[in-house]
Amino acid sequence: EVKGKTTKLTHILNIDSRARILDIPTLFYEFSYFLDKTDPGQTTYTVSNGLSVNHRFNPIFSGSARVAREDGTEEGKKRWAYVYNASIVATPLTTLRHNLIYSGRIEEIGGKSTKNNSIFLQNNATLYKGIDINLGGGYNFSTLDTGQKQENTIINFGSSIVPHRPMTMTLIYSDTKTNLSGGGL
């Protein structure tokens, strides 16, 4: 028989702060710190500094953007990343909304870098009270740490019908096409 005692202690710390710099456009400085320390085990942390901006151009168009730098460790390796995104929202009618989103990330972990960028357009419409539809699509392109290049084309469609308050019927269709090349393929 084996008898013994195992002890494991985990510390998790998360700090988020946001300070408004400007009112028009609304500009914020954002700071966050995340720590996950296990004893015995590894310590993982992320420090993020960023700026975000929001602005309503007129009653129909509004936009937002964010850029941040992250530093830390992951699986015992040094890590840094630049994270960025921007979106434009058009609401020409109260029942119709279009959202164009661009996002990206450049990251290096232990000397190996990856890049990921994507652009998506999402459209939502209320046809009648209780009948909503959405149609969207986008393109994602990545360079992996192996040198491989990955491209995804995504199309999605959805419909939501509420024939009676406690009942909702939802139909969702999604199609993704992926191309992978390079890096020994």
N, C-alpha and C positions, 0 to 999 in steps of 0.2 A: 504494500500500500504506500502511496505517495501522499504525504501531507505537506501543506505549505500555505503560504499566504501571498497573494499578489496585490499590490497596491498601485493604482494609477490615479494621478491627479491631473485634471484638465482646467486650464484657465482660458476664458474667452473674454476679450475686451473689444468693444465697438464704440467709437466716438464719431459722431457726425456733426458738422457745424456748417452754417450758411450765413453769409453776411451780405446785405444789400449794399451795392456800391452806387448804383444809379436808379432813378425812378422811371425815366423815359429815355431809351428803352430800359426795361427792367434788367439790370445786370447784377449777378451774384458772384461772389467768391465762395467756393465750396472746399471744405477740408474734411477728410475722413481718415480714420486709422482703425485697422482691424488686426487683432492679435489672437492667435490660436496656439497655445503652448500646452504640450502634454509632457508630463514627467513620469516615467521615462518616455522619451520620444522626441519628435521634432517640433520646432517652433516655426510657424508660418505667420508672416505679417504683410500688410499692405498699407502704404501711406499714399493718399491721393490728394492732389491739389488741382483745382479746376476752376474754370469760369463758365457760367451759363448766362444766356440772354434770351428774353422773351419780348415780343413786340406785336401789337395789333396795328397793322398798317391802315386798315379801314374796316368797315363793318363786315366785309367779306373775307379779307385775307389777314392771316396772322402767321407768325413764324417763331421758331426757337432754334437755338444752337448750343452746343456744349463742347468744350475741349478740356482734357485733363491729362495729367502726367501721373503715373502710378509707379512706385518703387517698392520693393519688398523681397521676400524669399518664397520659394515654392519647392517642396521636396528637397530642401537643403541647398537649393541653387539660387543665386541672385537673379532677380527678375525686374524688368522695367517695361512700361507700356505707355503708348500714347493712344488715347481713346477720343474719338470725335464723332459728332453727329449733327445733323441739321434737318429741319422739317418745315414745310410750308403747308398750311391748311387753308382750304378754300371752302366757304360755306355760302354758296350763292342763294340757297333757300334753306329754311329751317328743317326741311325734310331731305336735304341733299348735302353730302360732305365729301370732299376729296382731300387726301393726305399724301404728300410726296415726302419720302424719308430717305436720307442718305446717311450711312453710318460706316465707321471704319475703326480698325484697331491694328496698330503695329506693336508687336511684343517680342521680347527676347528673354528666354529662360535658359540660364547656364550656357550662354553663347550661341544658342540656336534661335533663329528668328522666324516669325510667322507674320503674314500680312493678310488682313481680311477687309474687304470693302463690299458694300451692298447698296442697292437702290431699289425701293419699292414704291408702288402707287396703290393705295387702297381707296375704294369708292364705296360709300354707304348711302342707301336711299330708303326712305319710308314711303312705300307706294300708297298704302292706306293705313289707318289706325290698326295696329296689330299685324301688319305685313311689312317686313323689312327684308331687304336684300343687300348683299355686298359682293363686290367683284374686285379682285386685286391681282397683282403680279409683280414680279421683281427679278433681279439678277444679282447673284452673289459671286464674287471672284476672290480666290484665296491663293496665297503662295505658302506652302507648308514648310516646316523646318527640314524636310527631306529633299526640297527642291521641286517637289511636285506642284503642279498648278491644278486647281480645282475650280470649276465653273458650275453654278447651279442656276437653272431657270425655273421659276416657281409661278404657278397660276392657281388661284383659289376662287371659289364661288360659294356663297352661303345664302340661305334663306331662313327666316324665322317667322312662323305664323302662330298667332295667339288667338285661337278660335273662341276660347273662354278663359277667364282670368287664371284659374289654377292649372291650365294646360297650355304647354308650349311645344310646338313641333318644329324641329330644326333639321335642315338638310345642309350637308357640307360636302364639297368636292374639292380635292386638292391634287395637283399634279406637279411633280418635281423631276426635272431631267438633270443628270449630273454627268459632267465630262471631267476626267482625270487624265493628266498627261505629265510627261517629264519625270525627273527623279528616278530613272531606271525603268519606267514603264514603256 
